[in-house]
Amino acid sequence: MFNNILLKNSNEFKKPSPSPLTEFADSGVASRFTPLSSANNRKLNTNHDDDDDYQSISTEYHSVSSISKPELRYKTCVPYMQYSNCLITYLDHPSAIFIQIGQDGERFQQMHQDLNRYYMDNINSYSNISANTFNIGDFCVAYSTRYFEFFRARILNIDHANQQFLIIYVDFGNSEWVHIKSIRPLHTEFAELEMQCIPVTLSHILPKKDSKTGSIEWNTATGKECTRTLRRLLIKPESEPFLFVSVIFLSNEMWWPLPFVDIKVDGQDLAEILHNDGFARLTRNNKELRMIYPNFGNHPNEHLIFNIQSSKQIQNRCR
């Protein structure tokens, strides 16, 4: 499958900062709602199975008086303009894809380095922060014990009993549970650059009817296989050559929370690839998605994941 995709190894494509992995990646947007009590303990332990990691980032006591909580903004985009050298950093399913358009690649790299230098130099600051310091929806900085780096994040859920936070890495789009000792306040100087990921919906593509259940949605076996295949195709590790991905933003629709986009992979239309390989079906009318997902964008977590706040913001996000 996807044999018609030609991989291009080009020095012109700059590698992004490493994207922290997520332990909940196979069930679509619903994975972002997983309560800690129902999650697999073995998986959760991979986030903090080495107590020394936490001792290394949080060992001293400092008083916390007041913490500012700056807001991060999404990047804006121009309708019907083609953005080249894009990166697909994460996808819940073909109707919820996170992309980086690369306009601020150098600025982002510099900000990411400065952010890590600052928080590493002040590694023990705010080490006495409690889970009550933050609220759901707050932006923060989270330390990844897998990559040993700090990343900008947003809090999706809080388990006060276990001092665990479900966060989304706002510059990449994926999420995971982390311990309170991995959370730091986001300083204003690191909130000036917009979030680098833009959540979008692939235009003119719909889920196929599942052969076993008859359901038409991305959460069926057929839909999940489509999502997993897309991840393998589009989200490449550093050891593999990057694909040439270009994105065209279409006009925003008031009835759908995310902007529709056309995506080309090495010059080939992604929607047509999915259709031709039997993973999804083409449609001329994107409004069919609203019939399949009439409540998409209404869940409180979706408001945080996709930064959905009002109809006016949806209309103006890509003007």
C-alpha positions in Angstrom: 0.0 0.0 0.0 1.1 3.5 -0.8 3.7 2.1 -3.2 3.0 5.0 -5.5 4.6 7.4 -3.0 8.1 8.5 -3.9 10.3 9.3 -0.9 12.5 12.3 -1.4 15.7 12.8 0.6 16.6 16.5 0.4 18.9 18.6 2.5 16.5 21.6 2.1 14.1 20.0 4.6 15.0 21.0 8.1 14.4 18.5 10.8 12.0 19.7 13.5 12.6 19.5 17.2 11.8 16.0 18.5 8.1 15.5 19.2 7.4 13.9 22.6 5.6 10.6 22.2 2.1 9.8 23.4 1.0 6.6 25.1 -2.6 7.1 23.9 -2.5 7.3 20.1 -4.7 4.7 18.4 -8.3 5.6 19.3 -8.6 9.1 17.8 -9.7 12.2 19.6 -11.4 10.0 22.3 -7.9 9.0 23.4 -7.5 12.6 24.8 -10.4 12.0 27.2 -9.0 8.8 28.8 -9.4 9.1 32.6 -6.3 8.1 34.5 -8.3 5.6 36.6 -9.1 3.6 33.4 -5.7 3.9 31.7 -3.3 1.0 31.5 -0.9 1.3 34.5 2.0 -0.3 32.7 1.8 2.4 30.0 1.5 5.2 32.5 4.6 4.0 34.3 6.6 4.5 31.2 6.2 8.2 31.8 7.8 8.1 35.2 9.2 4.7 36.0 12.6 6.1 37.0 12.3 8.1 40.2 15.8 9.4 39.6 14.5 11.3 36.5 12.1 13.2 38.8 14.7 13.8 41.5 16.9 15.3 38.8 14.4 17.9 37.9 12.8 18.6 41.3 14.7 18.4 44.5 14.6 21.7 46.3 11.9 23.7 48.0 11.0 27.2 46.8 8.0 29.3 47.7 5.4 30.1 45.1 3.6 33.4 45.4 2.1 34.2 42.1 2.3 32.6 38.7 1.4 34.4 35.5 -0.5 32.3 32.9 0.0 33.8 29.4 -2.1 32.6 26.5 -0.7 31.1 23.4 -2.2 31.8 20.0 -2.6 29.7 16.8 -0.7 30.7 13.7 -2.9 32.4 11.0 -2.9 31.2 7.4 -4.1 32.6 4.0 -6.9 30.8 2.2 -6.0 29.3 -1.2 -2.3 29.9 -0.7 0.0 26.9 -1.1 2.3 26.3 1.8 5.3 24.1 0.9 7.8 22.1 3.1 5.0 21.4 5.7 5.3 18.8 8.4 2.5 16.5 9.6 3.4 16.2 13.3 0.4 14.3 14.6 -3.1 13.1 13.5 -6.0 11.8 15.5 -7.6 10.7 12.2 -7.9 12.2 8.6 -10.4 14.8 9.9 -8.1 16.0 12.7 -4.6 16.5 11.5 -1.9 18.7 13.0 0.5 20.4 10.7 3.5 22.8 10.9 3.6 25.1 8.0 7.3 26.1 8.7 7.1 29.8 8.3 8.8 30.3 11.7 11.0 27.3 11.7 14.2 29.1 12.7 12.4 31.3 15.3 10.8 28.2 16.7 14.1 26.3 17.0 15.7 29.3 18.7 12.7 29.7 21.1 12.8 26.0 21.9 16.6 26.1 22.7 16.1 29.3 24.8 13.2 27.7 26.6 15.2 24.6 27.5 18.2 26.6 28.6 16.1 28.7 30.9 14.2 25.9 32.5 17.3 23.7 32.8 19.2 26.6 34.4 16.3 27.0 36.9 15.6 23.3 37.2 14.5 23.5 40.8 12.3 26.5 40.6 8.6 25.9 41.4 9.5 22.4 42.7 6.8 22.7 45.4 4.0 23.4 42.9 0.8 21.5 43.7 -1.8 20.1 41.3 -4.1 22.9 42.6 -1.8 25.5 41.1 -3.0 24.8 37.6 -6.4 24.5 36.0 -7.7 22.6 33.0 -7.0 24.8 29.9 -3.9 26.5 31.3 -0.8 26.7 29.1 2.4 25.4 30.7 5.8 23.8 30.0 6.2 20.1 30.5 9.4 18.0 30.8 9.5 14.8 28.8 11.4 12.1 30.6 11.6 10.3 27.2 13.4 13.1 25.4 14.9 14.9 28.5 13.6 18.3 27.2 10.9 20.8 28.0 8.1 21.5 25.6 5.2 24.0 25.5 1.9 22.3 26.5 -1.7 22.8 27.5 -3.5 21.0 30.3 -6.5 18.8 29.2 -7.3 17.0 32.4 -6.0 16.7 36.0 -6.0 13.7 38.3 -5.5 15.4 41.7 -5.4 12.1 43.6 -2.4 10.9 41.6 -0.9 14.4 40.8 -1.1 13.5 37.1 -1.8 15.9 34.2 -3.1 15.0 30.8 -1.4 17.5 28.5 -1.2 18.2 24.8 2.1 19.4 23.3 0.9 22.5 21.5 3.7 22.7 18.9 3.2 19.1 17.9 -0.3 18.0 18.6 0.2 14.8 20.6 -0.6 14.2 24.3 0.3 12.1 27.3 -0.1 11.9 31.1 2.8 13.5 33.1 3.5 13.9 36.8 3.1 17.3 38.5 6.9 17.3 39.0 7.3 17.6 35.2 5.1 20.7 35.0 6.4 24.3 35.0 4.6 27.7 34.5 4.9 29.1 31.0 6.8 32.4 31.1 5.6 35.3 29.0 8.7 35.5 26.9 8.1 31.9 25.6 4.5 32.7 24.7 5.2 35.4 22.1 5.6 32.9 19.3 2.4 31.3 18.2 1.7 27.6 18.5 3.4 25.9 15.6 0.8 23.2 15.0 -2.4 24.0 13.2 -5.3 21.5 13.5 -7.0 20.9 10.1 -9.4 18.6 8.4 -8.5 16.8 5.1 -11.0 17.9 2.5 -13.1 15.7 0.3 -12.5 12.5 2.2 -14.8 10.4 4.4 -14.5 7.2 6.4 -15.5 4.0 4.6 -18.3 1.8 5.9 -16.9 -0.8 8.3 -17.5 -4.3 6.8 -18.2 -5.8 10.3 -20.2 -3.2 12.1 -21.6 -1.2 9.1 -20.6 2.0 10.9 -19.1 5.0 9.1 -16.6 6.7 11.3 -12.9 6.9 11.9 -13.1 4.9 15.2 -14.0 1.6 13.4 -11.4 -1.1 12.6 -11.2 0.2 9.0 -10.9 3.8 10.2 -8.2 3.0 12.7 -6.2 1.2 10.1 -6.4 4.2 7.9 -5.1 6.4 10.7 -2.3 4.1 11.6 -1.2 3.8 7.9 -1.3 7.6 7.6 0.9 7.9 10.7 3.4 5.5 9.2 3.4 7.4 5.9 3.5 11.0 7.1 5.2 11.1 10.5 8.7 10.1 9.8 11.5 9.5 12.4 14.7 11.4 11.9 16.4 8.4 10.4 14.1 8.4 7.4 13.8 10.9 4.6 11.1 13.5 4.8 8.2 13.6 2.3 7.6 16.8 0.3 4.2 17.9 1.8 2.3 20.9 0.6 -0.9 22.3 2.0 -3.6 24.6 0.6 -6.0 26.1 3.1 -9.6 26.3 1.9 -12.3 28.7 3.1 -13.5 28.2 6.6 -17.0 26.8 7.2 -19.1 28.0 10.1 -20.6 24.5 10.5 -17.2 22.8 11.0 -14.7 23.7 13.7 -11.4 23.1 11.8 -10.2 24.6 8.5 -10.4 22.3 5.5 -7.2 21.7 3.6 -5.9 20.0 0.5 -2.7 18.1 1.1 -0.3 16.9 -1.5 2.4 14.3 -0.7 5.2 14.3 -3.2 2.8 16.0 -5.7 0.0 13.5 -5.2 -3.3 14.3 -3.6 -3.6 12.7 -0.2 -7.4 12.2 -0.4 -7.1 10.4 -3.7 -4.3 8.2 -2.3 -6.5 7.1 0.6 -9.4 6.5 -1.8 -7.3 4.5 -4.3 -5.8 2.3 -1.6 -9.2 1.5 -0.1 -8.8 3.2 3.2 -11.4 6.0 2.7 -13.8 7.4 0.1 -13.9 10.6 -1.8 -16.8 13.1 -1.5 -17.6 16.3 -3.4 -19.5 17.7 -0.4 -17.5 18.2 2.9 -20.9 18.7 4.7 -21.3 14.9 4.8 -18.8 15.0 7.6 -21.3 17.0 9.7 -23.8 14.2 9.2 -21.2 11.6 10.5 -19.9 13.8 13.3 -22.7 16.2 14.2 -21.2 17.0 17.6 -17.5 17.2 16.6 -16.0 20.2 18.3 -18.5 20.4 21.1 -16.7 18.4 23.7 -14.8 20.6 26.3 -11.5 18.7 25.6 -11.9 19.4 21.8 -12.2 23.1 22.6 -8.8 22.8 24.3 -7.2 20.5 21.8 -8.3 22.5 18.7 -8.5 25.9 20.4 -12.2 26.2 19.6 -13.7 29.1 21.6 -16.4 30.8 19.5 -18.0 30.9 16.1 -16.2 34.2 15.4 -12.8 32.7 16.1 -13.5 29.7 13.9 -14.5 32.1 11.1 -11.4 34.3 11.5 -8.8 31.6 12.3 -7.4 31.5 8.7 -8.4 34.9 7.3 
